[in-house]
């Protein structure tokens, strides 16, 4: 009985992790996710960086895990289709020079962004 419980638990964990991975859209840059976040009811979008840029970053830092991108809305502006977005790039297993062990690294930035790719005309 205990073995069955462990097996069912492992299957559930695999299903959840697979489902979570499928929610991440493969992208070559963050713009597509930024546009998705502008239109999303919850103001969020999630992806994984793919392509030459992702490969070059991973190679430079000896990382073997994907580079994830999370975009969330911090503020909605009066101008239609414009928001203040928080964009986070993160990756596990990043080895920086002079550090004893690899670890998760995150780069966060904020951007005022509109559907047309320009900043809003007003920040109100």
C-alpha positions as CSV (number, residue, x, y, z in Angstrom):
1,X,0.0,0.0,0.0
2,X,2.8,2.4,0.9
3,X,4.5,1.8,-2.5
4,X,1.2,2.6,-4.3
5,X,0.9,5.8,-2.4
6,X,4.5,6.8,-3.3
7,X,3.8,5.9,-7.0
8,X,0.6,7.9,-7.1
9,X,2.4,10.9,-5.5
10,X,5.2,10.7,-7.9
11,X,2.8,10.6,-10.9
12,X,0.9,13.6,-9.6
13,X,4.2,15.5,-9.1
14,X,5.2,14.7,-12.7
15,X,1.8,15.7,-14.0
16,X,1.9,19.0,-12.2
17,X,5.5,19.8,-13.3
18,X,4.6,18.9,-16.9
19,X,1.5,21.0,-16.8
20,X,3.4,24.0,-15.4
21,X,6.1,23.6,-18.1
22,X,3.5,23.6,-20.8
23,X,2.1,26.9,-19.6
24,X,5.4,28.6,-20.6
25,X,5.5,29.9,-24.2
26,X,8.8,29.4,-26.0
27,X,10.0,32.9,-27.1
28,X,13.2,34.4,-28.7
29,X,12.8,37.7,-26.8
30,X,10.5,39.1,-24.1
31,X,8.3,41.3,-26.4
32,X,5.8,38.6,-27.2
33,X,5.3,38.0,-23.4
34,X,5.0,41.7,-22.7
35,X,2.2,42.0,-25.3
36,X,0.5,38.9,-23.8
37,X,0.7,40.4,-20.3
38,X,-1.0,43.6,-21.6
39,X,-4.0,41.6,-22.8
40,X,-4.1,38.9,-20.1
41,X,-7.0,39.3,-17.5
42,X,-4.5,38.7,-14.7
43,X,-1.8,40.9,-16.3
44,X,0.7,38.1,-16.4
45,X,2.6,36.0,-19.0
46,X,5.2,33.3,-18.7
47,X,7.7,31.9,-21.1
48,X,11.0,30.3,-21.7
49,X,13.8,31.9,-23.8
50,X,14.9,29.8,-26.8
51,X,17.2,30.2,-29.7
52,X,20.7,31.5,-30.2
53,X,20.5,34.1,-27.5
54,X,19.4,31.6,-24.9
55,X,22.1,29.2,-26.0
56,X,24.8,31.8,-25.8
57,X,23.8,32.9,-22.3
58,X,23.6,29.4,-21.0
59,X,27.0,28.6,-22.6
60,X,28.6,31.7,-21.1
61,X,27.5,30.8,-17.6
62,X,27.8,27.0,-17.9
63,X,24.1,26.6,-17.1
64,X,22.1,23.7,-18.4
65,X,18.7,24.7,-17.3
66,X,16.2,26.9,-19.3
67,X,16.1,30.6,-19.0
68,X,12.6,31.5,-17.8
69,X,10.8,34.8,-18.3
70,X,8.0,36.1,-16.2
71,X,6.1,39.3,-17.0
72,X,3.6,40.9,-14.6
73,X,1.6,44.1,-14.6
74,X,2.5,46.5,-11.8
75,X,0.3,49.4,-12.9
76,X,-2.4,50.2,-15.5
77,X,-2.3,53.5,-17.2
78,X,-5.2,55.6,-18.5
79,X,-4.0,55.2,-22.1
80,X,-5.5,52.0,-23.6
81,X,-3.1,49.1,-24.0
82,X,-0.4,50.7,-21.8
83,X,1.0,49.3,-18.5
84,X,4.0,49.3,-16.2
85,X,5.4,45.9,-16.5
86,X,7.9,44.0,-14.4
87,X,10.0,41.6,-16.5
88,X,12.0,38.9,-14.8
89,X,14.6,36.6,-16.5
90,X,15.8,33.8,-14.3
91,X,17.9,30.6,-14.6
92,X,19.1,28.0,-12.2
93,X,22.6,26.6,-12.1
94,X,24.4,29.8,-13.2
95,X,28.1,29.8,-12.5
96,X,29.6,33.3,-12.2
97,X,33.4,33.7,-12.2
98,X,34.9,33.6,-8.8
99,X,31.9,32.0,-7.1
100,X,32.3,28.5,-5.5
101,X,29.0,27.0,-6.8
102,X,26.3,27.6,-9.4
103,X,23.0,29.0,-8.2
104,X,19.8,30.7,-9.4
105,X,20.3,34.2,-10.9
106,X,17.6,36.7,-11.6
107,X,17.5,39.9,-13.6
108,X,14.4,42.1,-13.0
109,X,13.5,45.3,-14.7
110,X,10.5,47.6,-15.0
111,X,9.3,49.1,-18.3
112,X,6.4,51.4,-19.3
113,X,5.0,49.6,-22.4
114,X,2.1,49.9,-24.8
115,X,0.7,47.6,-27.4
116,X,2.4,49.7,-30.1
117,X,5.8,49.1,-28.6
118,X,6.2,52.7,-27.4
119,X,6.0,54.1,-23.9
120,X,2.7,55.7,-22.7
121,X,2.1,59.4,-23.5
122,X,1.3,60.0,-19.8
123,X,2.0,58.1,-16.7
124,X,-1.4,58.7,-15.2
